[in-house]
Amino acid sequence: QKEVEQDPGPLSVPEGAIVSLNCTYSNSAFQYFMWYRQYSRKGPELLMYTYSSGNKEDGRFTAQVDKSSKYISLFIRDSQPSDSATYLCAMYNFNKFYFGSGTKLNVKP
Amino acid sequence: KAGVTQTPRYLIKTRGQQVTLSCSPISGHRSVSWYQQTPGQGLQFLFEYFSETQRNKGNFPGRFSGRQFSNSRSEMNVSTLELGDSALYLCASQTSGRDEQYFGPGTRLTVT
């Protein structure tokens, strides 16, 4: 079983939709959770960084961590075609990062 | 502040050759990690260097090696290249331990 599981998609939504991206994990020791956005042929760009459980909002993006369920989510409100990218979740423990395989999102104009 | 830079951006090599990739972290960042990204396997951790010492290592063969210099710049070397080594190699830096990790644009290596 992988440490971090993420649905690869692709996920296709119309412009303006609310997008929900999710990851599950198996190691209850994870404390730090991140979301990265990666455009084609570019390096991942850090979007959100959260510690422990709870919600964090930044503009149209909201990151949610539910440690009891070992489940994290990224919500994108009012999605735009420019949000079309692959979204990677990541977790950190003992000086090591664990990445999901990424969900490819396509926002159609 | 300048971001993480990687050189070269693109590289084509032949099987059996060796290659060296370079990474300059964000100023003030002492930790540099290397990852291999392929469509099938996703992001796979190679190794991490902190203050010139390898702090963590992934499950890659000994053909993959790295080092870090006193200015925190890092190099990664792959010897005896195989076709399966074709990938995007990403470098990421962070200040120390439990901090956000910032990625460079990557070096796309093609082995023919």
Backbone of each chain as ProteinMPNN parsed JSONL, in Angstrom:
{"seq_chain_A": "QKEVEQDPGPLSVPEGAIVSLNCTYSNSAFQYFMWYRQYSRKGPELLMYTYSSGNKEDGRFTAQVDKSSKYISLFIRDSQPSDSATYLCAMYNFNKFYFGSGTKLNVKP", "coords_chain_A": {"N_chain_A": [[0.844, -1.198, 0.0], [0.558, 2.189, -0.901], [2.018, 5.08, 0.679], [0.692, 7.486, 0.321], [-2.3, 8.134, -1.31], [-3.814, 9.069, -4.333], [-6.311, 10.04, -6.547], [-5.818, 9.731, -9.971], [-7.316, 11.01, -11.907], [-8.29, 11.881, -15.291], [-9.869, 14.966, -14.242], [-12.557, 16.733, -15.31], [-14.056, 19.846, -15.595], [-16.553, 22.465, -15.882], [-15.85, 25.946, -16.482], [-15.923, 28.054, -13.627], [-16.946, 26.22, -11.879], [-16.962, 24.484, -8.675], [-14.174, 22.848, -7.483], [-13.095, 19.769, -6.162], [-10.409, 18.216, -4.759], [-8.685, 15.342, -3.664], [-6.836, 13.449, -1.18], [-5.745, 10.449, 0.363], [-4.118, 8.985, 3.203], [-1.799, 6.794, 4.886], [-0.138, 6.885, 7.111], [-0.325, 7.809, 10.335], [1.317, 9.56, 11.603], [1.953, 11.746, 10.083], [2.24, 15.259, 9.917], [2.455, 17.604, 8.551], [1.103, 19.099, 5.721], [0.723, 19.491, 2.256], [-0.166, 21.143, -0.814], [0.522, 21.062, -4.217], [0.769, 22.662, -7.41], [1.147, 21.756, -10.723], [2.068, 22.731, -13.822], [2.086, 21.701, -17.262], [5.174, 20.37, -18.201], [6.609, 21.847, -16.374], [8.063, 22.676, -13.125], [6.708, 21.583, -9.932], [4.586, 23.825, -8.117], [4.294, 25.37, -5.034], [1.209, 25.529, -3.436], [-0.481, 25.454, -1.144], [0.027, 25.136, 2.369], [-0.251, 23.363, 5.262], [-0.515, 22.775, 8.765], [-1.142, 20.074, 10.83], [-4.569, 19.35, 11.769], [-7.579, 20.849, 10.308], [-8.717, 23.842, 8.562], [-7.52, 25.872, 5.863], [-7.439, 28.894, 4.176], [-6.876, 30.524, 1.059], [-7.392, 32.947, -0.961], [-9.061, 31.782, -3.748], [-8.651, 29.213, -3.044], [-8.963, 26.488, -0.764], [-7.652, 24.561, 1.756], [-8.073, 21.501, 3.397], [-7.749, 19.486, 6.246], [-8.236, 16.356, 7.625], [-7.365, 14.632, 10.127], [-8.28, 12.52, 11.63], [-9.584, 10.911, 9.853], [-7.621, 10.51, 8.07], [-7.334, 12.063, 5.699], [-7.104, 14.444, 3.164], [-8.03, 17.515, 1.586], [-8.371, 19.672, -1.254], [-9.983, 22.532, -2.167], [-11.199, 24.329, -4.914], [-12.558, 27.31, -5.7], [-14.808, 28.906, -8.019], [-13.577, 28.047, -10.479], [-11.037, 28.411, -12.997], [-9.951, 28.43, -16.462], [-7.19, 28.698, -16.382], [-6.521, 27.275, -14.155], [-6.164, 24.734, -14.957], [-4.24, 21.983, -14.676], [-1.894, 19.697, -13.144], [-2.468, 18.491, -9.928], [-0.776, 17.98, -6.987], [-0.675, 16.248, -3.947], [1.072, 16.399, -0.83], [2.965, 15.12, 1.907], [4.666, 15.371, 5.054], [7.22, 13.931, 7.01], [9.577, 13.214, 9.455], [11.864, 14.386, 8.124], [11.326, 13.75, 5.482], [9.568, 13.842, 2.433], [6.398, 12.851, 1.185], [4.711, 12.099, -1.701], [1.6, 12.335, -3.475], [0.328, 10.78, -6.481], [-0.728, 12.643, -8.147], [-3.438, 14.592, -9.499], [-4.973, 15.168, -12.512], [-6.356, 18.085, -13.685], [-8.823, 19.592, -15.678], [-10.141, 22.529, -16.742], [-12.817, 23.647, -18.419], [-13.474, 26.242, -20.762]], "CA_chain_A": [[0.0, 0.0, 0.0], [1.333, 3.42, -0.941], [1.822, 5.964, 1.832], [-0.263, 8.522, -0.067], [-3.096, 7.737, -2.467], [-4.493, 10.194, -4.974], [-6.968, 9.664, -7.799], [-5.104, 10.431, -11.047], [-8.207, 11.712, -12.816], [-8.452, 13.331, -15.257], [-11.098, 15.566, -13.771], [-12.921, 17.787, -16.258], [-15.156, 20.638, -15.048], [-16.77, 23.718, -16.61], [-15.384, 27.164, -15.826], [-16.815, 28.537, -12.579], [-17.336, 25.134, -10.972], [-16.151, 24.231, -7.477], [-13.407, 21.616, -7.678], [-12.645, 19.111, -4.939], [-9.313, 17.275, -4.99], [-8.526, 14.63, -2.397], [-5.797, 12.447, -0.97], [-5.778, 9.701, 1.614], [-2.784, 8.555, 3.589], [-1.842, 5.677, 5.834], [0.728, 7.113, 8.265], [-0.973, 8.77, 11.225], [2.326, 10.477, 12.14], [2.1, 12.942, 9.236], [1.766, 16.471, 10.58], [2.535, 18.717, 7.627], [0.388, 18.72, 4.5], [0.915, 20.492, 1.215], [-0.702, 20.968, -2.161], [1.32, 21.67, -5.28], [0.186, 22.721, -8.739], [2.191, 21.566, -11.729], [1.692, 22.889, -15.217], [2.806, 20.787, -18.137], [6.592, 20.62, -18.467], [7.156, 22.788, -15.382], [8.202, 22.103, -11.796], [5.567, 21.824, -9.033], [4.549, 25.121, -7.439], [3.588, 25.217, -3.762], [-0.048, 26.276, -3.358], [-0.995, 25.533, 0.224], [0.828, 24.423, 3.374], [-0.995, 23.37, 6.516], [0.015, 21.953, 9.852], [-2.15, 19.351, 11.61], [-5.932, 19.343, 11.238], [-8.235, 22.14, 10.162], [-8.853, 24.461, 7.249], [-6.725, 27.063, 5.549], [-7.98, 29.508, 2.958], [-6.027, 31.503, 0.394], [-8.092, 33.336, -2.186], [-10.055, 30.801, -4.219], [-8.216, 27.882, -2.618], [-9.125, 26.089, 0.627], [-7.095, 23.246, 2.086], [-8.736, 20.91, 4.559], [-7.075, 18.281, 6.741], [-8.987, 15.585, 8.612], [-6.401, 13.628, 10.568], [-8.971, 11.337, 12.159], [-9.923, 10.065, 8.7], [-6.415, 10.461, 7.228], [-7.904, 12.528, 4.436], [-6.935, 15.87, 2.947], [-8.743, 18.005, 0.407], [-8.141, 21.016, -1.772], [-11.145, 23.034, -2.885], [-10.964, 25.492, -5.757], [-13.828, 27.97, -6.028], [-14.816, 29.699, -9.255], [-12.422, 27.532, -11.233], [-10.692, 29.115, -14.231], [-9.14, 27.609, -17.369], [-5.788, 28.759, -15.955], [-6.327, 26.28, -13.082], [-5.916, 23.435, -15.586], [-2.893, 21.558, -14.285], [-1.897, 18.519, -12.268], [-2.382, 18.88, -8.519], [-0.114, 16.954, -6.189], [-0.667, 16.426, -2.503], [2.336, 15.947, -0.242], [2.99, 15.083, 3.367], [6.042, 15.436, 5.535], [7.461, 13.263, 8.275], [10.958, 12.804, 9.687], [12.765, 14.885, 7.077], [11.051, 13.143, 4.189], [8.287, 14.189, 1.834], [5.693, 11.781, 0.481], [3.839, 12.737, -2.684], [0.605, 11.599, -4.232], [0.692, 10.658, -7.894], [-1.232, 13.809, -8.876], [-4.724, 14.561, -10.194], [-4.975, 16.105, -13.638], [-7.589, 18.872, -13.739], [-9.06, 20.373, -16.894], [-11.271, 23.44, -16.591], [-13.227, 24.01, -19.789], [-14.091, 27.583, -20.849]], "C_chain_A": [[0.874, 1.241, 0.0], [1.033, 4.267, 0.282], [0.74, 6.989, 1.555], [-0.979, 8.079, -1.339], [-3.846, 8.942, -3.013], [-5.067, 9.718, -6.299], [-6.313, 10.432, -8.944], [-5.987, 11.245, -11.98], [-8.091, 11.121, -14.215], [-9.847, 13.757, -14.785], [-11.388, 16.753, -14.684], [-14.144, 18.515, -15.735], [-15.355, 21.878, -15.905], [-16.226, 24.896, -15.806], [-16.411, 27.639, -14.807], [-17.219, 27.476, -11.579], [-16.441, 25.128, -9.724], [-15.486, 22.865, -7.663], [-12.982, 21.073, -6.316], [-11.597, 18.064, -5.299], [-8.962, 16.637, -3.646], [-7.337, 13.683, -2.384], [-6.084, 11.718, 0.336], [-4.37, 9.242, 1.933], [-2.885, 7.518, 4.693], [-1.074, 5.952, 7.128], [0.141, 8.202, 9.161], [0.019, 9.776, 11.815], [2.503, 11.734, 11.286], [1.489, 14.149, 9.932], [1.676, 17.661, 9.618], [1.985, 18.264, 6.293], [0.467, 19.855, 3.496], [0.15, 20.131, -0.043], [0.19, 21.733, -3.134], [0.514, 21.662, -6.584], [1.336, 22.599, -9.731], [1.603, 21.71, -13.117], [2.573, 21.987, -16.058], [4.236, 21.275, -18.383], [7.201, 21.693, -17.553], [7.345, 22.048, -14.062], [6.966, 22.39, -10.955], [5.716, 23.154, -8.296], [3.735, 24.959, -6.162], [2.362, 26.125, -3.716], [-0.465, 26.525, -1.906], [-0.132, 24.679, 1.142], [0.067, 24.506, 4.685], [-0.329, 22.441, 7.519], [-1.158, 21.38, 10.635], [-3.536, 19.508, 10.988], [-6.488, 20.754, 11.078], [-8.262, 22.618, 8.732], [-7.912, 25.634, 7.106], [-7.199, 27.599, 4.218], [-6.986, 30.509, 2.401], [-6.686, 31.838, -0.937], [-9.155, 32.317, -2.553], [-9.753, 29.378, -3.729], [-8.454, 27.671, -1.122], [-8.562, 24.697, 0.795], [-7.72, 22.773, 3.378], [-8.001, 19.64, 4.948], [-7.96, 17.635, 7.794], [-8.09, 14.438, 9.057], [-7.091, 12.372, 11.091], [-9.326, 10.37, 11.035], [-8.731, 9.857, 7.777], [-6.778, 10.864, 5.802], [-7.639, 14.015, 4.326], [-7.597, 16.266, 1.639], [-8.238, 19.385, 0.022], [-9.382, 21.405, -2.555], [-10.737, 24.272, -3.679], [-12.328, 26.074, -6.12], [-13.688, 28.74, -7.328], [-13.626, 29.3, -10.151], [-12.287, 28.228, -12.594], [-9.915, 28.175, -15.157], [-7.662, 27.597, -16.98], [-5.488, 27.825, -14.778], [-6.045, 24.894, -13.647], [-4.455, 23.051, -15.389], [-3.021, 20.227, -13.551], [-1.656, 18.985, -10.844], [-1.841, 17.708, -7.71], [-0.295, 17.259, -4.71], [0.669, 15.883, -1.97], [2.23, 16.011, 1.271], [4.425, 14.943, 3.831], [6.156, 14.739, 6.89], [8.915, 12.877, 8.364], [11.871, 13.126, 8.502], [12.51, 14.279, 5.701], [9.656, 13.547, 3.711], [7.716, 12.983, 1.106], [4.661, 12.439, -0.418], [2.787, 11.775, -3.205], [1.007, 11.598, -5.697], [0.155, 11.818, -8.737], [-2.583, 13.559, -9.521], [-4.684, 15.607, -11.292], [-6.337, 16.773, -13.73], [-7.655, 19.648, -15.045], [-10.304, 21.227, -16.68], [-11.611, 23.978, -17.975], [-13.883, 25.383, -19.811], [-15.559, 27.473, -21.249]], "O_chain_A": [[1.813, 1.349, 0.789], [-0.054, 4.193, 0.854], [-0.043, 7.328, 2.443], [-0.342, 7.698, -2.321], [-4.431, 9.726, -2.265], [-4.378, 9.063, -7.08], [-6.255, 11.661, -8.9], [-5.494, 12.068, -12.751], [-7.81, 9.927, -14.326], [-10.833, 13.03, -14.909], [-10.569, 17.663, -14.816], [-15.165, 17.886, -15.458], [-14.425, 22.307, -16.589], [-16.157, 24.834, -14.578], [-17.613, 27.634, -15.073], [-17.779, 27.798, -10.531], [-15.34, 25.678, -9.715], [-16.145, 21.869, -7.96], [-12.564, 21.825, -5.435], [-11.873, 17.136, -6.058], [-8.944, 17.311, -2.617], [-6.895, 13.187, -3.42], [-6.6, 12.301, 1.289], [-3.529, 9.125, 1.043], [-3.919, 7.381, 5.348], [-1.338, 5.308, 8.143], [0.114, 9.375, 8.789], [-0.393, 10.741, 12.457], [3.142, 12.69, 11.727], [0.381, 14.086, 10.463], [0.916, 18.602, 9.847], [2.337, 17.199, 5.787], [0.299, 21.025, 3.841], [-0.141, 18.963, -0.3], [0.558, 22.885, -2.901], [-0.306, 20.775, -6.822], [2.366, 23.259, -9.591], [0.755, 20.923, -13.536], [3.651, 21.565, -15.638], [4.466, 22.435, -18.726], [8.176, 22.353, -17.912], [6.853, 20.932, -13.893], [6.244, 23.347, -11.235], [6.814, 23.552, -7.907], [2.609, 24.465, -6.203], [2.462, 27.333, -3.928], [-0.759, 27.651, -1.507], [0.376, 23.632, 0.74], [-0.227, 25.6, 5.166], [0.325, 21.462, 7.16], [-2.056, 22.112, 11.051], [-3.648, 19.775, 9.792], [-5.954, 21.718, 11.626], [-7.88, 21.899, 7.809], [-7.554, 26.299, 8.079], [-7.343, 26.853, 3.249], [-6.337, 31.245, 3.144], [-6.552, 31.101, -1.914], [-10.047, 32.025, -1.757], [-10.526, 28.454, -3.982], [-8.182, 28.557, -0.312], [-8.937, 23.768, 0.079], [-7.878, 23.537, 4.329], [-7.669, 18.817, 4.096], [-8.385, 18.292, 8.744], [-8.067, 13.385, 8.42], [-6.535, 11.277, 11.001], [-9.364, 9.157, 11.24], [-8.822, 9.107, 6.806], [-6.562, 10.121, 4.845], [-7.906, 14.771, 5.26], [-7.709, 15.465, 0.711], [-7.75, 20.151, 0.852], [-9.788, 20.71, -3.486], [-10.026, 25.143, -3.18], [-13.146, 25.416, -6.762], [-12.596, 29.173, -7.695], [-12.794, 30.132, -10.516], [-13.274, 28.577, -13.24], [-9.289, 27.226, -14.686], [-6.962, 26.612, -17.215], [-4.323, 27.609, -14.444], [-5.721, 23.974, -12.895], [-3.552, 23.725, -15.884], [-4.121, 19.705, -13.367], [-0.751, 19.778, -10.584], [-2.377, 16.6, -7.747], [-0.092, 18.391, -4.272], [1.299, 15.023, -2.587], [1.511, 16.836, 1.834], [5.288, 14.46, 3.099], [5.328, 14.92, 7.782], [9.445, 12.267, 7.436], [12.55, 12.254, 7.96], [13.395, 14.296, 4.846], [8.7, 13.586, 4.486], [8.444, 12.201, 0.494], [3.84, 13.235, 0.038], [3.031, 10.578, -3.36], [1.914, 12.325, -6.104], [0.531, 11.968, -9.899], [-2.853, 12.47, -10.026], [-4.398, 16.778, -11.043], [-7.358, 16.094, -13.839], [-6.683, 20.275, -15.465], [-11.395, 20.7, -16.461], [-10.812, 24.665, -18.611], [-14.747, 25.671, -18.983], [-16.243, 28.49, -21.374]]}, "seq_chain_B": "KAGVTQTPRYLIKTRGQQVTLSCSPISGHRSVSWYQQTPGQGLQFLFEYFSETQRNKGNFPGRFSGRQFSNSRSEMNVSTLELGDSALYLCASQTSGRDEQYFGPGTRLTVT", "coords_chain_B": {"N_chain_B": [[13.29, 37.538, -4.213], [15.337, 35.15, -5.766], [14.257, 32.134, -7.378], [14.473, 28.518, -7.181], [16.99, 27.247, -9.215], [17.812, 25.279, -12.06], [20.157, 23.522, -13.991], [21.351, 21.682, -16.836], [18.373, 22.675, -18.688], [17.337, 20.921, -20.528], [18.359, 17.758, -21.8], [20.008, 15.418, -23.792], [21.072, 12.164, -23.886], [23.101, 9.236, -24.47], [22.609, 5.722, -24.031], [24.545, 4.234, -21.469], [26.239, 6.363, -21.107], [27.25, 9.007, -18.827], [25.795, 11.507, -16.651], [25.593, 14.824, -15.339], [23.718, 16.83, -13.26], [22.697, 20.084, -12.229], [21.852, 22.126, -9.408], [20.718, 25.095, -7.976], [19.838, 26.306, -4.921], [17.222, 28.273, -3.303], [18.293, 31.348, -1.969], [19.697, 31.139, 1.229], [18.481, 28.777, 1.856], [19.205, 25.576, 3.095], [18.776, 22.966, 2.657], [18.565, 20.555, 0.131], [16.716, 18.657, -2.074], [16.33, 15.888, -4.302], [14.358, 14.694, -6.986], [12.852, 12.206, -9.081], [10.72, 12.332, -11.804], [8.275, 10.635, -13.538], [5.799, 9.739, -16.013], [4.58, 7.29, -15.374], [5.376, 6.538, -12.753], [5.2, 8.78, -11.172], [6.241, 11.269, -8.775], [9.306, 10.519, -7.481], [11.371, 10.125, -4.715], [14.783, 10.854, -4.572], [17.231, 11.651, -3.13], [18.29, 13.612, -0.263], [20.095, 16.473, 0.661], [21.707, 18.152, 3.28], [23.405, 20.789, 4.608], [25.796, 19.915, 3.316], [25.764, 17.191, 3.737], [24.449, 13.964, 3.141], [21.207, 13.43, 4.002], [18.933, 11.941, 3.729], [17.79, 9.146, 1.836], [16.413, 7.749, -1.094], [14.954, 4.862, -2.75], [16.826, 4.117, -4.91], [19.149, 2.841, -7.384], [22.766, 2.536, -6.935], [23.855, 3.905, -9.038], [22.897, 6.38, -9.118], [23.825, 9.342, -7.715], [24.818, 11.998, -5.51], [25.793, 15.32, -4.45], [26.57, 18.015, -2.227], [27.546, 21.369, -2.063], [29.505, 23.808, -0.204], [28.202, 26.207, -0.511], [25.609, 25.502, -0.654], [24.677, 24.766, -3.131], [23.851, 22.067, -5.322], [24.673, 18.971, -6.876], [23.706, 16.33, -9.063], [24.431, 13.088, -10.082], [24.266, 10.695, -12.631], [25.295, 7.586, -13.516], [26.274, 5.3, -16.155], [23.951, 5.354, -17.945], [20.547, 4.349, -18.459], [17.778, 3.426, -20.595], [15.439, 3.686, -19.146], [15.971, 5.725, -17.43], [15.173, 8.065, -18.466], [13.504, 10.978, -17.8], [11.894, 13.623, -15.899], [13.913, 15.492, -13.904], [13.804, 16.78, -10.791], [14.642, 19.369, -8.575], [14.468, 20.45, -5.232], [14.235, 22.939, -2.72], [14.572, 23.838, 0.753], [14.412, 25.596, 3.902], [15.27, 24.292, 6.285], [14.209, 21.857, 8.069], [11.22, 21.227, 8.804], [9.781, 22.722, 6.819], [8.24, 24.527, 4.105], [8.674, 23.17, 0.837], [10.345, 24.108, -2.051], [10.232, 23.93, -5.537], [12.413, 23.592, -8.37], [12.499, 24.27, -11.97], [13.135, 21.938, -13.216], [15.082, 19.379, -14.916], [14.925, 18.015, -18.009], [15.633, 14.888, -18.951], [16.584, 12.889, -21.585], [17.177, 9.663, -22.608], [18.723, 7.893, -25.117]], "CA_chain_B": [[14.24, 36.448, -4.022], [15.353, 34.233, -6.9], [13.786, 30.789, -7.06], [15.396, 27.406, -7.402], [17.375, 27.142, -10.617], [18.397, 23.995, -12.444], [20.788, 23.5, -15.309], [20.656, 22.325, -17.944], [16.938, 22.414, -18.686], [17.087, 19.746, -21.379], [19.578, 16.988, -22.025], [19.841, 14.136, -24.491], [22.275, 11.34, -23.708], [23.03, 7.875, -25.012], [22.769, 4.637, -23.045], [25.91, 3.958, -21.058], [26.927, 7.599, -20.74], [26.9, 9.537, -17.518], [25.288, 12.869, -16.73], [25.596, 15.595, -14.1], [22.718, 17.889, -13.229], [23.04, 21.054, -11.206], [20.737, 22.803, -8.757], [21.04, 26.18, -7.047], [18.637, 26.517, -4.101], [16.878, 29.628, -2.919], [19.276, 31.893, -1.049], [19.358, 30.896, 2.622], [18.014, 27.389, 2.02], [20.34, 24.687, 3.279], [18.394, 21.598, 2.291], [18.257, 20.332, -1.284], [16.251, 17.302, -2.37], [16.218, 15.55, -5.72], [13.276, 13.783, -7.313], [12.669, 11.782, -10.463], [9.299, 12.304, -12.129], [7.897, 9.99, -14.788], [4.336, 9.597, -16.09], [4.104, 6.06, -14.758], [5.735, 6.415, -11.339], [5.004, 10.013, -10.425], [7.423, 11.849, -8.144], [10.012, 9.575, -6.614], [12.437, 10.772, -3.971], [16.12, 10.296, -4.786], [18.005, 11.903, -1.909], [18.274, 14.961, 0.283], [21.325, 16.937, 1.269], [21.586, 19.258, 4.227], [24.744, 21.185, 5.059], [26.807, 19.101, 2.617], [25.663, 15.781, 4.145], [23.23, 13.291, 2.692], [20.386, 13.218, 5.2], [17.931, 10.923, 3.416], [18.021, 8.517, 0.549], [15.31, 6.93, -1.59], [15.287, 3.505, -3.189], [17.388, 4.128, -6.259], [20.451, 2.136, -7.403], [23.96, 3.318, -6.665], [24.239, 4.715, -10.207], [22.417, 7.733, -8.818], [24.564, 9.89, -6.575], [24.73, 13.448, -5.444], [26.628, 15.985, -3.468], [26.201, 19.4, -1.971], [28.71, 22.196, -1.807], [29.388, 24.669, 0.977], [27.249, 27.296, -0.798], [24.319, 24.792, -0.727], [24.413, 24.251, -4.473], [23.92, 20.601, -5.33], [24.768, 18.266, -8.158], [23.271, 14.944, -9.084], [25.109, 12.371, -11.138], [23.761, 9.37, -12.976], [26.288, 6.899, -14.343], [25.794, 4.18, -16.962], [22.542, 5.663, -18.2], [19.66, 3.368, -19.06], [16.622, 4.056, -21.233], [14.457, 3.96, -18.095], [16.345, 6.926, -16.664], [14.534, 9.22, -19.101], [12.547, 11.519, -16.827], [12.104, 14.993, -15.442], [14.603, 15.48, -12.61], [13.439, 17.995, -10.072], [15.368, 19.72, -7.367], [13.643, 21.261, -4.351], [14.995, 23.423, -1.57], [13.864, 24.325, 1.923], [15.365, 26.217, 4.824], [15.919, 23.277, 7.128], [13.459, 20.616, 8.169], [9.774, 21.197, 8.641], [9.388, 23.913, 6.077], [7.763, 24.295, 2.752], [9.695, 22.798, -0.13], [10.129, 24.832, -3.306], [10.821, 23.192, -6.639], [12.937, 24.218, -9.571], [11.754, 23.926, -13.188], [13.474, 20.584, -13.634], [15.911, 19.048, -16.078], [14.319, 16.884, -18.732], [16.682, 14.016, -19.479], [16.163, 11.846, -22.524], [18.244, 8.697, -22.877], [18.406, 7.173, -26.365]], "C_chain_B": [[14.18, 35.51, -5.223], [14.906, 32.848, -6.448], [14.883, 29.77, -7.249], [15.72, 27.327, -8.893], [18.047, 25.806, -10.869], [18.996, 24.127, -13.843], [21.354, 22.116, -15.582], [19.157, 22.046, -17.871], [16.588, 21.163, -19.492], [18.419, 19.073, -21.698], [19.229, 15.71, -22.78], [21.16, 13.388, -24.391], [22.014, 9.959, -24.307], [23.214, 6.874, -23.883], [24.234, 4.397, -22.734], [26.692, 5.204, -20.658], [26.578, 7.982, -19.308], [26.488, 11.0, -17.676], [25.358, 13.525, -15.35], [24.605, 16.741, -14.231], [23.016, 18.812, -12.057], [21.799, 21.765, -10.672], [21.258, 23.891, -7.826], [19.796, 26.496, -6.236], [18.364, 28.004, -3.896], [17.891, 30.099, -1.878], [18.814, 31.696, 0.4], [18.842, 29.496, 2.896], [19.212, 26.454, 2.098], [20.038, 23.244, 2.881], [18.035, 21.544, 0.81], [17.863, 18.868, -1.458], [16.149, 17.118, -3.877], [15.115, 14.514, -5.9], [13.337, 13.405, -8.79], [11.17, 11.729, -10.72], [9.086, 11.689, -13.505], [6.385, 9.838, -14.815], [3.828, 8.364, -15.347], [4.288, 6.0, -13.254], [5.494, 7.667, -10.531], [6.326, 10.534, -9.885], [8.061, 10.831, -7.217], [11.234, 10.264, -6.018], [13.764, 10.06, -4.216], [16.972, 10.422, -3.533], [17.873, 13.364, -1.511], [19.633, 15.26, 0.898], [21.047, 18.134, 2.152], [22.969, 19.554, 4.759], [25.816, 20.204, 4.582], [26.768, 17.616, 2.976], [24.364, 15.188, 3.609], [22.411, 12.914, 3.919], [19.354, 12.114, 4.99], [18.195, 10.368, 2.037], [16.797, 7.688, 0.172], [15.821, 5.589, -2.069], [15.738, 3.473, -4.64], [18.747, 3.426, -6.23], [21.608, 3.104, -7.226], [24.44, 4.146, -7.853], [23.827, 6.182, -10.014], [23.16, 8.239, -7.581], [24.449, 11.408, -6.599], [25.749, 14.002, -4.489], [26.132, 17.412, -3.306], [27.462, 20.155, -1.584], [28.447, 23.151, -0.637], [28.436, 25.843, 0.745], [25.832, 26.76, -1.004], [23.945, 24.342, -2.137], [24.615, 22.749, -4.483], [24.046, 20.098, -6.758], [24.264, 16.849, -7.985], [23.93, 14.28, -10.283], [24.428, 11.024, -11.379], [24.778, 8.734, -13.91], [25.62, 5.753, -15.105], [24.299, 4.311, -17.24], [21.811, 4.524, -18.885], [18.462, 4.103, -19.663], [15.592, 4.486, -20.187], [14.795, 5.158, -17.232], [15.786, 8.186, -17.298], [13.415, 9.724, -18.196], [12.794, 13.011, -16.668], [12.743, 14.908, -14.058], [14.404, 16.835, -11.955], [14.281, 18.148, -8.822], [14.45, 20.607, -6.538], [14.477, 21.718, -3.171], [14.055, 23.865, -0.454], [14.893, 24.824, 2.919], [16.054, 25.17, 5.682], [15.098, 22.006, 7.115], [11.992, 20.768, 7.833], [9.253, 22.457, 7.965], [8.85, 23.533, 4.716], [8.943, 23.998, 1.837], [9.355, 23.471, -1.454], [10.905, 24.146, -4.421], [11.398, 24.104, -7.711], [12.14, 23.77, -10.784], [12.067, 22.528, -13.71], [14.433, 20.527, -14.805], [15.264, 17.842, -16.74], [15.431, 16.102, -19.408], [16.059, 12.97, -20.391], [17.363, 10.962, -22.811], [17.855, 7.887, -24.11], [19.34, 5.97, -26.557]], "O_chain_B": [[13.094, 35.119, -5.652], [15.136, 32.439, -5.31], [16.051, 30.103, -7.449], [14.818, 27.34, -9.73], [18.754, 25.273, -10.014], [18.424, 24.75, -14.738], [21.796, 21.44, -14.654], [18.728, 21.239, -17.047], [15.647, 20.442, -19.159], [19.452, 19.725, -21.845], [18.272, 15.015, -22.44], [22.217, 13.901, -24.757], [20.881, 9.581, -24.602], [23.897, 7.154, -22.897], [25.069, 4.362, -23.638], [27.695, 5.111, -19.95], [25.727, 7.363, -18.668], [26.785, 11.644, -18.683], [25.201, 12.86, -14.326], [24.649, 17.517, -15.185], [23.524, 18.377, -11.024], [20.826, 21.977, -11.396], [22.129, 23.644, -6.992], [18.788, 26.915, -6.805], [19.164, 28.863, -4.265], [18.295, 29.33, -1.006], [17.686, 32.042, 0.754], [18.774, 29.075, 4.051], [20.123, 26.527, 1.272], [20.941, 22.413, 2.782], [17.292, 22.388, 0.307], [18.585, 17.963, -1.042], [15.913, 18.068, -4.623], [14.955, 13.595, -5.096], [13.806, 14.174, -9.629], [10.428, 11.141, -9.933], [9.637, 12.153, -14.503], [5.747, 9.809, -13.762], [2.751, 8.401, -14.752], [3.434, 5.461, -12.55], [5.576, 7.624, -9.303], [7.389, 10.281, -10.452], [7.428, 10.343, -6.282], [12.02, 10.897, -6.723], [13.867, 8.839, -4.089], [17.384, 9.421, -2.947], [17.424, 14.216, -2.279], [20.236, 14.418, 1.563], [20.254, 19.012, 1.811], [23.635, 18.671, 5.301], [26.636, 19.731, 5.369], [27.648, 16.86, 2.564], [23.317, 15.835, 3.626], [22.877, 12.161, 4.774], [18.949, 11.437, 5.936], [18.757, 11.045, 1.177], [16.216, 7.007, 1.017], [16.971, 5.222, -1.827], [15.088, 2.863, -5.49], [19.42, 3.409, -5.199], [21.455, 4.32, -7.348], [25.323, 4.99, -7.707], [24.349, 7.086, -10.666], [23.112, 7.611, -6.522], [24.033, 12.005, -7.592], [26.468, 13.268, -3.811], [25.384, 17.935, -4.132], [28.324, 19.641, -0.873], [27.322, 23.277, -0.155], [27.919, 26.414, 1.705], [24.956, 27.484, -1.475], [22.977, 23.601, -2.306], [25.446, 22.219, -3.745], [23.581, 20.729, -7.708], [24.377, 16.251, -6.916], [23.978, 14.853, -11.371], [24.067, 10.315, -10.44], [25.085, 9.28, -14.97], [24.536, 5.299, -14.738], [23.496, 3.478, -16.819], [22.348, 3.835, -19.753], [18.167, 5.241, -19.299], [14.951, 5.527, -20.331], [13.993, 5.566, -16.392], [15.91, 9.27, -16.727], [12.49, 8.981, -17.868], [13.744, 13.577, -17.209], [12.171, 14.315, -13.144], [14.78, 17.878, -12.49], [14.582, 17.184, -8.119], [13.727, 21.434, -7.093], [15.327, 20.976, -2.677], [12.9, 24.216, -0.692], [16.082, 24.526, 2.809], [17.28, 25.159, 5.793], [15.275, 21.162, 6.236], [11.567, 20.476, 6.715], [8.39, 23.156, 8.496], [8.982, 22.402, 4.248], [10.05, 24.5, 2.031], [8.216, 23.409, -1.918], [12.083, 23.823, -4.268], [10.935, 25.225, -7.924], [11.207, 22.977, -10.654], [11.342, 21.999, -14.551], [14.579, 21.479, -15.572], [15.08, 16.793, -16.122], [16.088, 16.597, -20.325], [15.127, 12.262, -20.009], [18.426, 11.442, -23.205], [16.791, 7.269, -24.145], [19.222, 5.249, -27.548]]}, "name": "protein", "num_of_chains": 2, "seq": "QKEVEQDPGPLSVPEGAIVSLNCTYSNSAFQYFMWYRQYSRKGPELLMYTYSSGNKEDGRFTAQVDKSSKYISLFIRDSQPSDSATYLCAMYNFNKFYFGSGTKLNVKPKAGVTQTPRYLIKTRGQQVTLSCSPISGHRSVSWYQQTPGQGLQFLFEYFSETQRNKGNFPGRFSGRQFSNSRSEMNVSTLELGDSALYLCASQTSGRDEQYFGPGTRLTVT"}
